[in-house]
Amino acid sequence: MERFTAGIGPVGPECSDKITISKGTYEEKSICVENSNNYMQQCNIVSVGSNDQWGFEREITENSKLRGCIIHTFDCTLPNNKPKRKPQSDNVKFYPYCIGSESQKAPYLPYDQLWSLAKSKHAPKVLKMDVEGFEYDVILNSILTSNASTWPEQIVMEVHWGTRMVRLPWMPRTRTAAELALFFGV
Protein backbone atom coordinates (compact mmCIF):
# COMPACT_ATOMS: atom_id res chain seq x y z
CA MET A 1 0.00 0.00 0.00
CA GLU A 2 2.89 2.36 0.76
CA ARG A 3 4.34 1.85 -2.74
CA PHE A 4 0.91 2.41 -4.33
CA THR A 5 0.35 5.61 -2.34
CA ALA A 6 3.83 6.89 -3.20
CA GLY A 7 3.35 6.10 -6.91
CA ILE A 8 -0.26 7.18 -7.38
CA GLY A 9 -0.77 9.63 -4.52
CA PRO A 10 -4.02 10.18 -2.65
CA VAL A 11 -7.10 9.16 -4.60
CA GLY A 12 -10.62 10.44 -4.03
CA PRO A 13 -11.97 12.44 -1.13
CA GLU A 14 -10.37 12.24 2.29
CA CYS A 15 -11.74 9.43 4.41
CA SER A 16 -12.87 10.49 7.88
CA ASP A 17 -13.20 6.90 9.15
CA LYS A 18 -10.99 4.27 7.52
CA ILE A 19 -11.07 0.60 8.48
CA THR A 20 -8.10 -1.57 7.56
CA ILE A 21 -8.66 -5.28 6.96
CA SER A 22 -5.72 -7.74 7.27
CA LYS A 23 -3.49 -4.93 8.48
CA GLY A 24 0.22 -5.48 7.90
CA THR A 25 -0.20 -8.42 5.50
CA TYR A 26 -0.06 -8.66 1.72
CA GLU A 27 -3.88 -8.94 1.86
CA GLU A 28 -4.25 -5.47 3.48
CA LYS A 29 -7.28 -3.53 2.29
CA SER A 30 -8.74 -0.22 3.49
CA ILE A 31 -12.41 0.70 3.48
CA CYS A 32 -13.86 4.14 4.07
CA VAL A 33 -17.07 4.13 6.16
CA GLU A 34 -19.57 6.74 7.23
CA ASN A 35 -20.58 7.14 10.84
CA SER A 36 -24.33 6.87 10.41
CA ASN A 37 -27.13 4.42 11.09
CA ASN A 38 -28.32 4.81 7.50
CA TYR A 39 -24.97 3.47 6.29
CA MET A 40 -25.36 0.31 8.35
CA GLN A 41 -28.99 -0.26 7.32
CA GLN A 42 -28.03 -0.22 3.66
CA CYS A 43 -24.60 -1.82 3.92
CA ASN A 44 -23.93 -4.50 1.33
CA ILE A 45 -20.43 -5.66 0.54
CA VAL A 46 -19.58 -7.79 -2.49
CA SER A 47 -16.59 -10.11 -2.27
CA VAL A 48 -15.57 -11.65 -5.59
CA GLY A 49 -13.04 -14.47 -5.58
CA SER A 50 -12.66 -16.18 -2.22
CA ASN A 51 -10.65 -19.31 -2.96
CA ASP A 52 -12.35 -20.59 0.22
CA GLN A 53 -10.33 -18.10 2.26
CA TRP A 54 -12.71 -16.11 4.44
CA GLY A 55 -10.45 -13.74 6.38
CA PHE A 56 -11.97 -10.65 4.73
CA GLU A 57 -15.55 -11.72 5.47
CA ARG A 58 -14.65 -12.76 9.03
CA GLU A 59 -13.03 -9.41 9.81
CA ILE A 60 -16.03 -7.54 8.41
CA THR A 61 -18.47 -9.50 10.59
CA GLU A 62 -16.29 -8.96 13.67
CA ASN A 63 -15.78 -5.21 13.14
CA SER A 64 -18.19 -3.22 15.30
CA LYS A 65 -18.53 -0.50 12.64
CA LEU A 66 -19.41 -3.02 9.91
CA ARG A 67 -21.12 -5.77 11.88
CA GLY A 68 -24.54 -5.14 10.29
CA CYS A 69 -23.23 -5.32 6.74
CA ILE A 70 -24.37 -8.17 4.50
CA ILE A 71 -21.46 -9.73 2.64
CA HIS A 72 -22.25 -11.39 -0.69
CA THR A 73 -19.37 -13.68 -1.66
CA PHE A 74 -19.18 -14.98 -5.24
CA ASP A 75 -16.86 -17.80 -6.30
CA CYS A 76 -17.43 -20.56 -8.86
CA THR A 77 -14.03 -22.20 -8.42
CA LEU A 78 -14.68 -24.21 -5.25
CA PRO A 79 -15.00 -28.01 -5.54
CA ASN A 80 -18.70 -28.92 -5.79
CA ASN A 81 -19.48 -25.21 -5.21
CA LYS A 82 -19.26 -25.87 -1.46
CA PRO A 83 -17.21 -23.58 0.77
CA LYS A 84 -15.56 -25.47 3.63
CA ARG A 85 -14.57 -22.58 5.88
CA LYS A 86 -17.35 -20.02 5.37
CA PRO A 87 -18.14 -18.06 8.55
CA GLN A 88 -21.35 -19.27 10.22
CA SER A 89 -22.89 -15.81 10.12
CA ASP A 90 -26.28 -15.04 8.60
CA ASN A 91 -24.65 -11.88 7.23
CA VAL A 92 -22.30 -13.86 4.96
CA LYS A 93 -24.02 -15.16 1.82
CA PHE A 94 -22.32 -17.47 -0.70
CA TYR A 95 -23.12 -17.72 -4.42
CA PRO A 96 -21.45 -20.29 -6.73
CA TYR A 97 -20.87 -17.80 -9.56
CA CYS A 98 -17.89 -15.84 -10.82
CA ILE A 99 -17.79 -12.37 -12.29
CA GLY A 100 -17.33 -12.26 -16.05
CA SER A 101 -18.25 -10.18 -19.08
CA GLU A 102 -21.36 -10.18 -21.26
CA SER A 103 -19.83 -12.66 -23.71
CA GLN A 104 -19.35 -15.40 -21.11
CA LYS A 105 -21.80 -18.05 -19.93
CA ALA A 106 -22.74 -19.28 -16.45
CA PRO A 107 -21.20 -19.74 -13.99
CA TYR A 108 -19.52 -16.52 -15.22
CA LEU A 109 -21.97 -13.64 -15.04
CA PRO A 110 -21.61 -9.95 -15.79
CA TYR A 111 -21.61 -7.67 -12.75
CA ASP A 112 -25.24 -6.55 -13.04
CA GLN A 113 -26.50 -10.16 -13.19
CA LEU A 114 -24.24 -11.13 -10.32
CA TRP A 115 -25.53 -8.25 -8.22
CA SER A 116 -29.16 -9.07 -9.05
CA LEU A 117 -28.68 -12.44 -7.29
CA ALA A 118 -28.20 -10.53 -4.02
CA LYS A 119 -31.75 -9.16 -4.32
CA SER A 120 -30.81 -5.87 -2.72
CA LYS A 121 -32.43 -2.51 -3.35
CA HIS A 122 -29.18 -0.67 -2.60
CA ALA A 123 -25.91 -0.72 -4.52
CA PRO A 124 -22.99 -2.19 -2.59
CA LYS A 125 -20.89 0.05 -0.40
CA VAL A 126 -17.77 -1.96 -1.25
CA LEU A 127 -16.69 -4.37 -3.98
CA LYS A 128 -13.70 -6.47 -2.92
CA MET A 129 -12.19 -8.31 -5.85
CA ASP A 130 -9.34 -10.79 -6.24
CA VAL A 131 -9.69 -12.46 -9.63
CA GLU A 132 -6.07 -13.31 -10.46
CA GLY A 133 -5.49 -11.03 -13.43
CA PHE A 134 -9.01 -10.96 -14.83
CA GLU A 135 -9.66 -7.62 -13.05
CA TYR A 136 -8.78 -5.63 -16.20
CA ASP A 137 -11.52 -7.28 -18.25
CA VAL A 138 -13.98 -7.32 -15.34
CA ILE A 139 -13.70 -3.59 -14.66
CA LEU A 140 -13.75 -2.51 -18.31
CA ASN A 141 -16.21 -5.03 -19.78
CA SER A 142 -18.48 -5.96 -16.89
CA ILE A 143 -18.68 -3.29 -14.20
CA LEU A 144 -18.39 -0.18 -16.36
CA THR A 145 -20.90 -1.57 -18.86
CA SER A 146 -23.49 -2.31 -16.16
CA ASN A 147 -26.19 0.04 -14.90
CA ALA A 148 -24.44 2.84 -12.99
CA SER A 149 -27.07 2.69 -10.25
CA THR A 150 -25.62 -0.68 -9.17
CA TRP A 151 -21.99 0.44 -9.11
CA PRO A 152 -20.26 0.09 -5.75
CA GLU A 153 -19.22 3.20 -3.84
CA GLN A 154 -15.72 1.77 -3.40
CA ILE A 155 -13.65 -0.88 -5.14
CA VAL A 156 -10.92 -2.65 -3.22
CA MET A 157 -8.99 -5.06 -5.40
CA GLU A 158 -5.78 -6.92 -5.85
CA VAL A 159 -4.19 -5.80 -9.12
CA HIS A 160 -1.94 -8.31 -10.85
CA TRP A 161 0.97 -7.23 -13.01
CA GLY A 162 1.66 -10.90 -13.73
CA THR A 163 -0.49 -14.03 -13.65
CA ARG A 164 -0.43 -17.77 -14.19
CA MET A 165 -3.93 -17.88 -15.62
CA VAL A 166 -3.42 -19.44 -19.05
CA ARG A 167 -6.81 -18.19 -20.33
CA LEU A 168 -5.54 -14.62 -20.21
CA PRO A 169 -3.97 -13.49 -23.51
CA TRP A 170 -1.32 -11.47 -21.64
CA MET A 171 -0.29 -14.39 -19.37
CA PRO A 172 3.22 -14.99 -20.84
CA ARG A 173 4.32 -11.43 -19.98
CA THR A 174 3.86 -8.84 -17.25
CA ARG A 175 1.80 -5.69 -17.40
CA THR A 176 3.83 -2.55 -18.05
CA ALA A 177 3.79 0.57 -15.88
CA ALA A 178 1.99 2.37 -18.71
CA GLU A 179 -0.75 -0.28 -18.86
CA LEU A 180 -1.24 -0.08 -15.10
CA ALA A 181 -1.37 3.72 -15.19
CA LEU A 182 -3.95 3.69 -18.00
CA PHE A 183 -6.05 1.11 -16.14
CA PHE A 184 -6.01 3.18 -12.94
CA GLY A 185 -6.86 6.25 -14.98
CA VAL A 186 -10.12 4.61 -16.04
N, C-alpha and C positions, 0 to 999 in steps of 0.2 A: 504494500500500500504506500509505503514511503517513496519508493521509486516512481510509482504512478503519479503521486501528488507532485513530486519534483518535476516530472516530465510534462504533465498535463496542466498542473496548477489547480486551483479550486474550481469546481464545477457547480453551477446552479446556485440557488440562494443559500445563505448561511443556515445551518441547522441548529435550532435552539436546544433540541433534545436528541442526541445521537445515541443509539444503542449499538454496541459492537458484539457480534456473534463470533465465537471461536477465536477470541482475542489472542494474539501472539502466535497463531499457527498459520500455515499456508492457506487454510480455509477461511481466514478472517474476512468478515463482511460487516459493513456498517449500514444501519437503517436509521433514517430520520423519522421521528414520530412527533405527533402533536399531543399536547397535554389537554385532551378534552374527552368528555364522555361520548360525544358524537363519533369521534375517531374509533373508539373501541366498539361501538355498536355496529359500525359498518366496516370492520377490519377483516378483510380477506387477504390472505397471502398465498401466492402461487409458487410452488417449488417444482421445477422441472428438472428431472434427472437426479434420481436419488442413489442409484446403485446399491439400494438397501442399506444405505448409511443415513441415519436419522438424527445426527447431531444438531443440524440446523433446526429441524422441527422440535426436537426436545428442548433446546434452549429457548425457542419462542414460547412454548407452552409453560416454561418455568419462569419466564421473565414477568415480573409483576405489571409492567407497563404494557405488555402484549398478551397477557394471559387470556383475554377474551377473543383473540383473533382466531379465525378459522383458517387452517392451513390445508390447501388443496395440493396434494403431491401427485405428480404425473410421471409414470415411468413404465414403459412397455418392455424393458429388457430383463426383468426378473424372471427366473425359472417358474413356469406355471402361473405367471402373473400374481404370485403370492409373496408379499413382503414377510420376512422372518423376524425383523427387529423393529417393526413399526411401534411407536409409542401407543400405549393403551388409552389414549385420550380421545374423547368424543370430538374434540376440536381439530383432530388430524384425520383428514379424509384421503383415501388412496384411490387412484384411477389407473387402470392398466393401459394407458395411452401415452404416446410420445408426441412432442411438438414437431410439426413438419410444415411443409408449404402446400399450397393449393393443389399442386400436381401429384402429391403423394396419396396413398390409400391407407386405410386403417391397418394397423394401430397408430399410424402417423396422421395427426390431424392438424389443420391450421389453427392458429391461436384462437380465433373467434369460436371455432367449434369446440376446442378444448375448454375454453372458458364457459361455454354454454352448458357443459356437463356439470359445472358447479352450481348451477341454478341460483345464482345470486343476482340481486337487483343492483348491486354496487360493484363498480370496477375494483380490481385489487389495489390495495395500497402498495404492495411490493410484489415484484416478480423476481424470484431467485432462480438462476439458470446455470446449469453446468452440463453442457451437451457435447463436450469433447471435440470442439472444432466446428460443429454445425451452427454455432451461434451467429456466424456471419449471414448464412442463408436464412436462419430463423428470424433474425431482426429485420432484414431487408425484404424477405418474401413471405413472411407470415404475420409478424406483428404489425409492421408499418402498412400492410395492405388490409388489415382488419378495420372494423369500425372503431373510430377514435374514441368513442364513448366507453369502450371496454379496455382501453390502454391502461396499464398500471401507472400509478403515480411515480414509482421508482423502479429501476431495474438494477439488480445486483447480480453480476455474473462473472464467471471465470472466463477469461479470454485466452484462447490458445494461439500461440504463434507457431506451434508445431503440433502434429497429431499423428496417431497411429491408425486412424480410421481410414481403411482402404477405400471406402465409398466416396471419400472426398477427393475431388480432382486435384487439389493442391497438396495432398498428403506427402508426396516425395520431397517436398521442400518446406521451408519455413516462410511465414508471412514476413514481409519487409516492414520497416518502420513507416514507410509511406503508406502502405496498405492499412496498417493499424491506425495511423493518424486520420486517413480518409474515413475509415469505419467509425471511429469515435466522433468525427465531425458530423456524421449523419445523426 
